[in-house]
Amino acid sequence: MKVKVTRNFQITIPAEVRRKMGLKLGDVLEVEYNEEKGEAIIRKLGGERRKLKAGRKLTPDEIEALIAEGMGDNL
């Protein structure tokens, strides 16, 4: 399958591939580049996002910071 890169360097993952990978909104993917083959490899990271109980409403920035902290990296 061929996809086109947008001016923001984004691509759309075709529906058939999304179904086969079991992708859904909010899933996190890992992108790796294989220097020897000149290929990008896209993997779905396992597990679901942890649910947080903060006892108050969080801003989107606070939510993303907590997610990144829980995943052990900075998204």
N, C-alpha and C positions, 0 to 999 in steps of 0.2 A: 504494500500500500504506500502511496505517496501522500505526503502532507506538505503544506507550504508554511514557511516561516513568516510571521507578520513583522511589521516594522519595529515592534517591541520585542522581537525574538521569541515569540510565543508560537506554539503549535497546538492544533486540536488533535486529540487522540481519537481515532475513528471509533464509532460505536461498537463495531465487532470486536476490536481489541479491548475496549472498556469492559464489554461483557465477559470476554475470556479471562481478563485479569480480575474480574469481580470488583471493579472500581465504583465508588460512590462518592458523593459530595463530601468533602472534608478529609478524604484519604490523603495520606502523605506518601510521596514517591521519592525514591533515591535515583539520582542520575549519575552514572559513572562513565568516564571516557576511557576506552581501550586504545592506548597509543599505538600498539603493534598493528591492530586491525583497522584503526581509524573509525571506530564505531562507538556510538553512544548506546549505553544499556540503561533501560528504565525498569526499576523494580518497585513493586508495592511493598511498603514496610508493613510487617506483621503487627498484629494487635490493634486494639482500638484505643482511642484517646481516653485518658483517665478523666472521670467526671469530678469536678471540683465543687466543694460546698464552702463558699466563702462567707455566708451569712449576710452578704450585702451585694448590691449590684456592682459589677466590675466594668471598667472601660474596655473597649476592644484592645488597646495597647497592653493593659494589665493581663487580659486573657492570653494574648499571644506570648507575653513574657513568661507566664506560668507554664504554658504548653512547651515552649522552648526549654525551660528549666527542667521540666519533667522528662523531656526526650533526651536530655543531656547534650544539647547543642543549641546554637542560635539560628533559628529559621529565618 
